[in-house]
Amino acid sequence: MADMHTRTSTELFTYWDRIRGAEAGPLRSDIAPGEIRHALPDIFILEASGGDPVFRLAGTRVCSLFDRELRGLPFSALWPAGQREEPVSIAAGVMQYGVPTLLNLSGVLQDGRNLRLEMLLLPVRSAGRTYDRLLGSLSPEMPANEVCDKPLRSLRFERSRIVGLPASSSIPGQVAFGGSHAPDTDDDRASRRRSAIAALLKRAHVL
C-alpha cells in the first residue's frame, strides 16, 4: 500500500485484506497468529467498551514503547490528557463503520529522539456483522537497523485516513441511523456508507 511507510503496516494490512474475503473485516476466529508471527511484537487487539476501546492484548514492542503492560488499559491511556478525543473517536468509528484506517503519529523518546510512527486500525467481527474488535499495529518509521529501545515521553496524533476500502463494501448492519425503516436498497446502503465515511474523515481532519 502506497500510503503505508512501515513493513509491519503493509504486512498486517495485506494479511487482514486476504482473510476478510468480501466482508468489511474478518472473523476474529479466522486470525491465525502464526501467519503474521514476524509482526506480532508490533500488533495489538482492542475490544469495544463503550466509547473507549480496551486493549485485550499488545505485543512486546508496543508495550515497550510505553514502558508498561497495556492489556486491560483503555485506548485513551496512550494519549496525553487533552489530546485523547480525536484518536479514541477514530478507533470507535473504525469499529462502528467497519473501515480500515491509518494514523500518523509523532513522539519524543525519553532520550530526546524524535520518532514518527504509524498506527493501523483494522475492523474485526465476533460473529455475523458485529464489528467489536480492532486488529492494530504500531510501528516506528525508522530504518530497520535502528532499535527503538527507549520509552516514549509523549505521543501526538497528527492525521488519519481510510485505506484500502473496496468500492463494493457496505456499512455493517449494526450501525444505527435512527428509527424504523423499510428494507434497504442498494442505493440506501451506498448513500449511508458515503455519509458515514465522510463523517469519519471529517472527524479525522482529512476533509
Disulfide bonds with the S-S distance in Angstrom:
none
